[in-house]
Amino acid sequence: MNIKKGDKVLVLTGKEVGKVETVVDCFPEEKKVTVKGLNIVVKHNKPRSAQDKGGIVKKEGKIDVSNVMIVCPVCNKATKVKMGKDDKGNKVRLCKKCGASLDGSVKPATAAKKAKEEKVAATKAEKPAEKKTAAKPATKVSHNVKNDKPVKVAKTVRATASKKASPAKKIGGK
């Protein structure tokens, strides 16, 4: 499970869709989490002894892990988790969008800054300075049958000319 206690998560489905809260408890065997203040369920307690009071108790219910998505603390966007290594070689959870650490062991500001600089450097290396030119209309060159000279014909004109080339047959003799 990529979600741990204390993570901020966004609810993707269900009656609490779109809400962002922190994880209170994790159940990896069941692949479920409980989220603070969300999915409130009502439990009726029966008094077991003379000192116990019965009543109605409201508490957070479990939500399946597939119905929540972790929110990056740096970019504040819901993201998938990718695994990486920190400076010491330990496994850490990273934001797939900005590259920041979700575990807190690596300073998130420096990781995000580093990822942003890498993206900028990659885009500069890929795209050299280009001059903007106006797009030319698509034309085809065909030969005039009578004069045997090349003539530029647009695609739309050519399509209508081919329809006119086949004469319609007259039915009825007139």
C-alpha positions as CSV (number, residue, x, y, z in Angstrom):
1,M,0.0,0.0,0.0
2,N,1.4,3.4,-1.0
3,I,-0.8,5.3,1.5
4,K,0.3,5.7,5.1
5,K,-1.0,7.2,8.3
6,G,-0.9,11.0,8.3
7,D,-1.0,11.4,4.5
8,K,-3.4,13.8,2.9
9,V,-5.8,12.0,0.5
10,L,-8.4,13.0,-2.0
11,V,-11.6,10.9,-2.1
12,L,-12.3,9.8,-5.7
13,T,-15.6,8.0,-5.4
14,G,-18.6,7.6,-3.1
15,K,-20.7,10.1,-1.1
16,E,-17.6,12.0,0.0
17,V,-16.1,12.5,-3.5
18,G,-13.8,15.5,-3.9
19,K,-13.0,16.0,-0.2
20,V,-9.4,16.2,1.0
21,E,-8.5,15.0,4.6
22,T,-5.8,13.2,6.5
23,V,-5.5,9.4,7.0
24,V,-6.2,8.3,10.6
25,D,-5.6,4.6,10.3
26,C,-4.4,2.1,7.7
27,F,-5.4,-1.6,7.2
28,P,-3.0,-3.1,4.7
29,E,-4.4,-6.6,5.0
30,E,-7.9,-5.4,4.0
31,K,-6.4,-2.6,1.7
32,K,-8.5,0.0,3.4
33,V,-8.0,3.3,5.2
34,T,-10.0,5.5,7.6
35,V,-10.0,9.2,6.8
36,K,-10.6,11.9,9.4
37,G,-14.2,13.1,9.4
38,L,-15.2,11.2,6.3
39,N,-17.5,8.1,5.7
40,I,-19.2,8.5,9.1
41,V,-21.1,5.4,10.1
42,V,-23.6,5.0,13.0
43,K,-23.1,2.2,15.5
44,H,-25.7,1.3,18.1
45,N,-24.2,0.1,21.4
46,K,-26.2,-2.0,23.9
47,P,-25.4,-1.6,27.6
48,R,-23.5,-4.7,28.8
49,S,-23.6,-3.9,32.5
50,A,-25.3,-1.5,35.0
51,Q,-22.4,0.9,34.7
52,D,-22.2,0.9,30.9
53,K,-24.4,3.3,28.9
54,G,-25.9,2.3,25.6
55,G,-26.4,4.7,22.8
56,I,-25.6,5.7,19.3
57,V,-22.0,6.3,18.4
58,K,-20.8,7.9,15.2
59,K,-17.3,7.1,13.9
60,E,-15.3,7.0,10.7
61,G,-15.8,4.0,8.4
62,K,-13.2,2.3,6.3
63,I,-12.6,3.4,2.6
64,D,-11.0,1.2,0.0
65,V,-7.5,2.3,-1.0
66,S,-8.5,2.4,-4.7
67,N,-11.1,5.1,-3.9
68,V,-8.6,7.6,-2.6
69,M,-5.5,9.3,-4.1
70,I,-2.6,10.8,-2.2
71,V,-2.1,14.6,-2.4
72,C,1.4,15.9,-2.7
73,P,2.3,18.4,0.1
74,V,4.4,20.5,-2.3
75,C,2.3,20.9,-5.4
76,N,-1.1,20.2,-3.7
77,K,-2.3,18.0,-6.5
78,A,-3.6,14.4,-6.3
79,T,-0.9,12.2,-7.7
80,K,0.2,8.6,-8.1
81,V,3.2,7.4,-6.1
82,K,6.5,6.4,-7.6
83,M,9.3,4.8,-5.7
84,G,12.8,6.2,-5.7
85,K,15.9,6.5,-3.5
86,D,17.1,9.3,-1.3
87,D,20.7,10.5,-0.8
88,K,21.4,7.7,1.6
89,G,20.0,4.9,-0.7
90,N,16.8,4.4,1.2
91,K,13.5,3.8,-0.6
92,V,11.2,6.8,-0.5
93,R,7.8,7.6,-2.0
94,L,7.9,10.4,-4.6
95,C,5.2,12.5,-6.2
96,K,4.9,11.5,-9.9
97,K,4.0,15.1,-11.0
98,C,6.7,17.2,-9.2
99,G,9.2,14.7,-7.9
100,A,8.9,15.8,-4.3
101,S,9.2,13.3,-1.4
102,L,6.0,12.1,0.2
103,D,7.8,10.7,3.2
104,G,9.3,13.9,4.5
105,S,12.9,12.5,4.7
106,V,14.0,14.6,1.7
107,K,13.3,18.3,1.9
108,P,10.3,18.7,-0.4
109,A,11.2,22.2,-1.6
110,T,14.6,21.2,-2.9
111,A,13.3,18.0,-4.5
112,A,10.5,20.0,-6.3
113,K,13.0,22.7,-7.3
114,K,15.4,20.1,-8.7
115,A,12.6,18.4,-10.7
116,K,11.5,21.7,-12.1
117,E,15.0,22.7,-13.2
118,E,15.4,19.3,-14.9
119,K,12.2,19.8,-16.8
120,V,13.2,23.3,-18.0
121,A,16.7,22.0,-19.0
122,A,15.1,19.1,-21.0
123,T,12.7,21.4,-22.9
124,K,15.4,23.8,-23.8
125,A,17.6,21.0,-25.1
126,E,14.8,19.5,-27.2
127,K,13.5,22.7,-28.9
128,P,16.0,25.0,-30.6
129,A,14.9,28.5,-31.5
130,E,12.5,28.3,-34.4
131,K,11.2,31.0,-36.7
132,K,7.4,31.1,-37.0
133,T,6.2,30.9,-40.6
134,A,2.6,31.1,-41.9
135,A,1.1,27.8,-43.0
136,K,0.7,27.5,-46.8
137,P,-2.6,26.1,-48.2
138,A,-2.4,22.6,-49.5
139,T,-2.3,22.4,-53.4
140,K,-1.6,19.7,-55.9
141,V,-0.1,20.1,-59.4
142,S,-2.0,18.5,-62.2
143,H,-1.7,18.7,-66.0
144,N,-4.2,20.5,-68.2
145,V,-5.4,18.0,-70.9
146,K,-5.7,20.5,-73.8
147,N,-2.5,22.6,-73.3
148,D,-0.4,20.0,-71.4
149,K,0.7,22.7,-68.9
150,P,1.0,22.2,-65.2
151,V,-1.9,23.9,-63.2
152,K,-2.2,24.2,-59.4
153,V,-5.4,22.8,-58.2
154,A,-6.7,22.9,-54.6
155,K,-7.9,19.7,-53.1
156,T,-11.5,20.9,-52.7
157,V,-11.7,22.1,-56.3
158,R,-10.2,18.8,-57.6
159,A,-12.8,16.8,-55.7
160,T,-15.7,18.8,-57.3
161,A,-14.1,18.5,-60.7
162,S,-14.0,14.7,-60.6
163,K,-17.7,14.6,-59.8
164,K,-18.4,16.8,-62.9
165,A,-16.3,14.7,-65.1
166,S,-18.7,11.8,-65.2
167,P,-21.8,12.9,-67.2
168,A,-25.2,11.9,-65.9
169,K,-27.1,9.6,-68.1
170,K,-30.4,10.7,-69.3
171,I,-33.3,8.3,-69.0
172,G,-36.4,8.7,-71.1
173,G,-34.9,9.8,-74.4
174,K,-35.4,13.5,-74.1
